[in-house]
Amino acid sequence: MTHAAADSLGNRLKEARARAGLTQAELAAAVGVTRKTVNTVENCVFVPSALLALKLARVLDTPVEELFFLRE
């Protein structure tokens, strides 16, 4: 996705990951991506696919709507 799309999608991934006691590497391994992918999603550089967003939500036991939101 474009950088403009990344600007409009916010996330609480880092906070949810910290609450779960997981490192970026541990979360990445659990969903089948690299640590760098988790890092770029957390920093709003990369917009995850719907599939990745759902996997992250499942691993973190958090509704996807709580992890990702549209910035107005």
C-alpha positions as CSV (number, residue, x, y, z in Angstrom):
1,M,0.0,0.0,0.0
2,T,1.0,3.6,-0.5
3,H,2.4,5.7,2.3
4,A,-0.7,7.8,2.1
5,A,-2.7,4.7,3.0
6,A,-0.4,4.0,5.9
7,D,-1.0,7.6,7.2
8,S,-4.7,7.0,7.4
9,L,-4.5,3.7,9.3
10,G,-3.6,3.8,13.0
11,N,-2.8,0.9,15.2
12,R,-2.3,-0.2,18.8
13,L,-0.2,-3.2,17.9
14,K,2.8,-2.3,20.0
15,E,0.7,-1.8,23.1
16,A,-1.2,-5.0,22.6
17,R,2.1,-6.9,21.9
18,A,3.6,-5.5,25.1
19,R,0.5,-6.5,27.1
20,A,0.8,-10.0,25.8
21,G,4.5,-10.1,26.8
22,L,5.8,-10.8,23.3
23,T,8.8,-9.5,21.5
24,Q,8.5,-8.4,17.9
25,A,10.3,-11.5,16.9
26,E,8.0,-13.8,18.9
27,L,4.9,-12.2,17.4
28,A,6.3,-12.4,14.0
29,A,7.1,-16.1,14.3
30,A,3.5,-16.7,15.6
31,V,1.9,-15.1,12.5
32,G,4.5,-16.3,10.0
33,V,6.2,-13.0,9.0
34,T,9.6,-11.3,9.8
35,R,10.3,-9.2,12.8
36,K,10.9,-6.3,10.4
37,T,7.3,-6.7,9.1
38,V,5.9,-6.4,12.7
39,N,8.2,-3.4,13.2
40,T,7.0,-1.6,10.1
41,V,3.3,-2.3,10.9
42,E,3.8,-1.0,14.5
43,N,5.4,2.2,13.1
44,C,2.7,2.7,10.5
45,V,5.1,2.3,7.6
46,F,3.3,-0.7,6.2
47,V,-0.4,-1.4,6.1
48,P,-1.0,-5.1,6.8
49,S,-3.2,-7.2,4.6
50,A,-6.6,-8.2,6.0
51,L,-5.2,-11.7,6.6
52,L,-2.2,-10.5,8.5
53,A,-4.4,-8.1,10.6
54,L,-6.7,-11.0,11.5
55,K,-3.7,-13.3,12.4
56,L,-2.2,-10.6,14.6
57,A,-5.6,-10.0,16.4
58,R,-6.0,-13.8,17.0
59,V,-2.5,-14.2,18.4
60,L,-2.9,-11.1,20.6
61,D,-6.4,-12.2,21.6
62,T,-7.7,-8.7,20.7
63,P,-10.5,-7.7,18.3
64,V,-9.0,-6.5,15.1
65,E,-11.0,-3.3,15.5
66,E,-9.1,-2.6,18.7
67,L,-5.7,-3.1,17.0
68,F,-6.4,-1.1,13.8
69,F,-8.4,2.0,13.2
70,L,-8.9,4.7,10.6
71,R,-7.5,8.1,11.5
72,E,-9.8,10.9,10.6
